[in-house]
Amino acid sequence: MATTQLSYQLAVPGKDQFKGQPFLPAPDLEALADAVMDRHATHFELLADFSLDYLWRARGGTSRGEPILANLLKPGGLARHYSHADFVVCFSADHLLDLGLSERQWEALMFETLQKAGVNENTGSALLRPYDFAGFTATLEAYGAWREDLKLMARTVKEQPGLFEDDEAGAA
């Protein structure tokens, strides 16, 4: 069986472990999420009121030609009835198995996935949040951070000395 071990006892299941099923329970992802939420508690206070389930997905698919490494889903209807979860965290085993992520990259992937969880301020119900910014590198090169979301992103990146050097040194 092909697996990748991390200090979180995180083992990415190989194709053979799914035995034709689309999902596998992932208590190891829950342990990673707990560690990330503990480390960054102020970012995840709202999750205390919601239930989360964690799954490995056999095939993650793509979005706009890019592999979907992980996703946060909000089950509704019949799926909500059977899952009893407000959110489901799915990590794509097929894309992650041989990616060779560092521990920091696993944490960042979980952090980003959990950031999609939100709450409807009027009803208190679970909702999926959109990303804070979106854009193209070419637009940034040609016009800079011309929108407020891009300005916030640019300021945040500037305030992170050594951010990219650390990633290159820690990348596998």
ZISULJO-V124896 format. One line per field, one symbol per residue. ss: DSSP state (a for helix, b for strand, c for the rest). psi: psi as a letter, one per 30 degrees, with the letter a starting at -180 (. if undefined). burial: 1 if it has 9 or more other C-alpha atoms within 8 Angstrom, else 0. Layout:
ss=???
psi=???
burial=???
//
This chain:
ss=ccccbcccccbcccaaaaccccbbbcaaaaaaaaaaaaacaaacaaaaaccbbbbbbccccbbccbbccbbbbcccaaaaaaacccbbbbbbaaaaccccccaaaaaaaaaaaaccbbbccccccbbbccccccccaaaaaaaccccaaaaaaaaaaaccccaaaaaaaacc
psi=kklkklfghkjjklefffhfkflkkifeeeeeeeeeeeeheffgefffglkklkkkkejfalkhfkkjellkljklbeeeeeegkekkkkkjeeffegfhkleeeeeeeeeeefffklkjfefglklkkllflkakeeeeeefaifleeeeeeeeeeegikgeeeeeeefk.
burial=0011000001111110010000110101111110011000000100000111111111110000001111111110000100001111111111111000110001101110111111110000011100000000001100001000111011000000000000000000
//
